[in-house]
Amino acid sequence: MASLKPQYSQADKRQSLHDSAPAPRGNSGFGSDLAPLMAGAWARGVADALDMLGQGAVLLDAGGGVLFASPLALARLDGAFMPVSGHLIGRDGAQNAALQEIISAALAGRMGELKVETAGGESTIRALPAKQVQAANVQLLKVILTIA
């Protein structure tokens, strides 16, 4: 079995910390290491902005996984959909199919809309494609669900 310990030659030990910094990968340059962090910060900013506007929102990744669900969104869904194992799950198969349909529309770049009956009345779920702001495909946020 190979050793997992880093192996250094005498020449490596004489290099300064600056000299041993990893070289940029391809054309991506220094900022590429920050891209995932910046994409996450952008998504968090979207969540905060919607919250400040009093808009219930659920942010989803490409597989429909919940990245963030605001307390207001969950209150407005009022049991019609609940996050279970990282996904929004409806009370029955028809609700799940309808939600999957509007999420698929958003992933294809189109807005989708679904009206659901909740204990508190009717709520409207809109699925919007998230603007892709990163050149590299590191942004997890793909769909924004707003709940009114």
C-alpha positions as CSV (number, residue, x, y, z in Angstrom):
1,M,0.0,0.0,0.0
2,A,1.4,3.4,-0.9
3,S,2.2,5.9,1.8
4,L,-0.2,8.8,2.2
5,K,2.6,10.9,3.7
6,P,3.8,13.8,1.5
7,Q,7.2,13.1,0.0
8,Y,9.7,15.9,-0.3
9,S,13.2,16.1,-1.8
10,Q,15.9,18.2,-0.3
11,A,15.4,20.8,-3.0
12,D,11.7,21.1,-2.0
13,K,12.7,21.8,1.6
14,R,14.8,24.7,0.5
15,Q,12.0,26.5,-1.4
16,S,10.2,29.3,0.3
17,L,6.4,29.2,0.9
18,H,5.9,31.6,-2.0
19,D,7.9,29.4,-4.3
20,S,5.9,26.3,-3.4
21,A,2.4,27.8,-3.9
22,P,0.4,25.9,-6.4
23,A,0.5,27.2,-9.9
24,P,-2.8,28.5,-11.5
25,R,-4.7,25.8,-13.4
26,G,-5.0,26.4,-17.1
27,N,-6.5,29.8,-18.0
28,S,-8.5,30.0,-14.9
29,G,-5.9,32.0,-12.9
30,F,-5.8,32.8,-9.2
31,G,-9.5,33.6,-8.8
32,S,-10.6,30.1,-9.8
33,D,-10.0,28.8,-6.3
34,L,-12.4,31.4,-5.0
35,A,-15.2,30.7,-7.5
36,P,-17.1,28.1,-5.4
37,L,-17.0,30.5,-2.4
38,M,-18.2,33.4,-4.4
39,A,-21.0,31.3,-6.0
40,G,-22.1,30.3,-2.5
41,A,-22.0,33.9,-1.3
42,W,-24.1,35.0,-4.3
43,A,-26.7,32.4,-3.6
44,R,-26.8,33.4,0.1
45,G,-27.3,37.0,-1.0
46,V,-30.2,36.0,-3.2
47,A,-31.8,34.2,-0.2
48,D,-31.2,37.3,2.1
49,A,-32.6,39.7,-0.5
50,L,-35.8,37.7,-0.9
51,D,-36.2,37.4,2.8
52,M,-35.8,41.2,3.3
53,L,-38.5,41.7,0.7
54,G,-40.8,39.4,2.6
55,Q,-40.8,36.8,-0.2
56,G,-40.9,33.2,0.9
57,A,-38.3,31.3,-1.2
58,V,-36.7,27.9,-1.6
59,L,-33.4,27.6,-3.5
60,L,-32.7,24.4,-5.4
61,D,-29.8,22.7,-7.1
62,A,-29.9,21.0,-10.5
63,G,-31.2,17.8,-8.9
64,G,-34.1,19.5,-7.1
65,G,-32.2,19.4,-3.8
66,V,-33.0,22.1,-1.3
67,L,-30.1,24.4,-0.7
68,F,-32.1,26.8,1.4
69,A,-35.8,27.1,2.5
70,S,-36.9,30.3,4.3
71,P,-39.1,29.9,7.3
72,L,-41.7,32.1,5.5
73,A,-41.7,29.8,2.5
74,L,-42.3,26.8,4.8
75,A,-45.1,28.6,6.6
76,R,-46.8,29.5,3.3
77,L,-46.6,25.9,2.1
78,D,-48.3,25.0,5.3
79,G,-47.8,21.2,5.0
80,A,-48.6,21.1,1.3
81,F,-44.9,20.4,0.7
82,M,-42.3,19.6,3.3
83,P,-38.5,19.2,3.0
84,V,-37.7,15.5,3.4
85,S,-34.2,14.2,3.0
86,G,-33.2,17.4,1.2
87,H,-36.1,17.6,-1.3
88,L,-39.5,19.1,-1.2
89,I,-42.1,16.3,-1.0
90,G,-45.8,16.8,-1.5
91,R,-48.8,15.1,0.2
92,D,-49.4,12.9,-2.8
93,G,-47.9,11.8,-6.2
94,A,-49.9,14.3,-8.2
95,Q,-48.4,17.2,-6.2
96,N,-44.9,15.8,-6.5
97,A,-45.3,15.4,-10.3
98,A,-46.6,19.0,-10.7
99,L,-43.7,20.4,-8.6
100,Q,-41.2,18.3,-10.7
101,E,-42.8,19.7,-13.9
102,I,-42.3,23.4,-12.9
103,I,-38.8,22.7,-11.6
104,S,-37.9,21.0,-14.9
105,A,-39.3,24.1,-16.7
106,A,-37.0,26.4,-14.7
107,L,-34.0,24.1,-15.4
108,A,-34.8,24.5,-19.1
109,G,-34.8,28.3,-18.7
110,R,-38.6,28.9,-18.4
111,M,-40.8,30.0,-15.5
112,G,-43.2,27.5,-14.1
113,E,-46.2,28.1,-11.8
114,L,-48.2,25.8,-9.5
115,K,-51.2,26.7,-7.3
116,V,-51.6,24.5,-4.2
117,E,-54.2,24.3,-1.5
118,T,-52.8,24.7,2.0
119,A,-54.5,24.6,5.4
120,G,-54.4,28.5,5.3
121,G,-55.8,28.8,1.8
122,E,-54.2,28.8,-1.7
123,S,-50.5,29.4,-2.3
124,T,-48.7,30.0,-5.6
125,I,-45.3,28.5,-6.2
126,R,-43.3,30.0,-9.0
127,A,-40.1,28.3,-10.3
128,L,-37.6,30.7,-11.8
129,P,-34.3,29.8,-13.4
130,A,-31.4,31.2,-11.4
131,K,-29.1,33.5,-13.4
132,Q,-25.8,31.8,-13.8
133,V,-23.1,34.3,-12.8
134,Q,-20.0,32.2,-12.8
135,A,-18.0,31.4,-15.9
136,A,-17.0,28.1,-14.4
137,N,-19.8,25.7,-13.6
138,V,-19.4,25.9,-9.9
139,Q,-22.7,27.5,-9.0
140,L,-25.1,25.1,-7.2
141,L,-28.1,27.4,-7.3
142,K,-30.1,26.6,-10.4
143,V,-33.8,27.2,-9.4
144,I,-35.5,29.7,-7.2
145,L,-39.0,28.8,-5.9
146,T,-41.0,31.8,-4.7
147,I,-44.1,31.1,-2.6
148,A,-46.9,33.6,-2.3
